[in-house]
Amino acid sequence: MSKLSWTDIKDYWHETSIWHLALRALKMLILLGSGTTLCVILLLSSVDFWMSYQAQGRIHKEVESAPARDIALILGTSKYIGRTLNPYYTYRIDAAIELYKQQKVRGFLLSGDNAHRSYNEPWTMKRDLLRAGIPEELIFLDYAGFRTLDSIVRAKQIFNLNDFTIVTQTFHCDRALFIANYYKADAICLGVPSPKPRSWFNVRVREVFARIKAMLDVYIMNTQPKFLGPQEPILDMLPKYEYGPIMPRFVPNLKADS
């Protein structure tokens, strides 16, 4: 048996010491973490790209190019952020009014959160549409639109809408149309502008994760709206009107009723 030299002992100690083992474990964790991170990034990017791809041809960025539909579904958001007017809200309401003026819709379904008396998204939107001269009988409210999935599914299953125009920000249209398509609703989307805040990157990242959540909701968890309830076929509730020469005023079609 050969005698171990001091050099052999030192080399053996370096290779078997706790610090050396810890360093090797750290390198393995870094490699594993890098691989996992890469896989997550690829997954997020793939879902994000696919959800945008599947909505192609169904998003219109100008009112003039949007096909006429009976009902526009306006997705709710808060009117104010603190004491500042929320541009996300303003763009949606302005687009809704323009749809009406250009005779692209006959009525509106306003869907949003009604958390408490002082926070009522549908009623806030209705109040602004009334101020714009839109008749009250053309406006319907959905107080249970707590999230995008709830608003879309309830439009289809509760309000008996098969083809309708969704009004929301363009980046949000992809996810809304994905849900509508899954539930076999023939929806299109009027994509309105988005403000460009300093935190736009954060908004975009949140949307990517929201798209992942939407896929899990429909394909894995079969998530349903928080509230359903009896059907309210709002198309049957629309009055019979014809457009008058001055917008946004409607003139009753008396001949049709005689």
Number of C-alpha atoms within 10 A of each C-alpha: 3 4 6 8 8 9 9 10 10 11 11 11 12 12 12 11 11 11 11 13 13 11 11 13 12 12 12 12 12 12 12 12 12 12 12 12 12 12 12 12 11 12 13 17 13 11 16 19 13 13 21 17 11 14 18 11 9 18 22 20 14 12 20 13 11 19 15 18 17 16 25 27 26 25 29 29 22 20 20 13 9 8 7 8 12 15 17 19 21 19 18 25 24 14 20 27 20 16 24 21 19 13 18 21 22 21 26 26 25 25 29 27 21 18 12 7 6 7 13 18 25 26 19 16 27 20 12 15 20 14 10 14 14 22 14 13 11 18 21 21 18 24 19 19 26 21 16 20 22 21 28 26 23 25 28 21 18 19 19 17 23 15 18 24 28 25 28 27 21 17 17 21 24 25 25 25 25 23 23 25 16 12 15 13 21 15 24 25 27 28 25 26 17 17 12 10 9 8 8 12 11 11 13 13 11 11 16 20 14 15 21 16 14 20 19 13 15 16 11 10 11 9 13 13 16 12 12 13 8 8 13 15 15 19 15 10 11 16 13 13 14 14 15 12 9 9 14 18 15 15 14 14 14 10 6 9 8 5
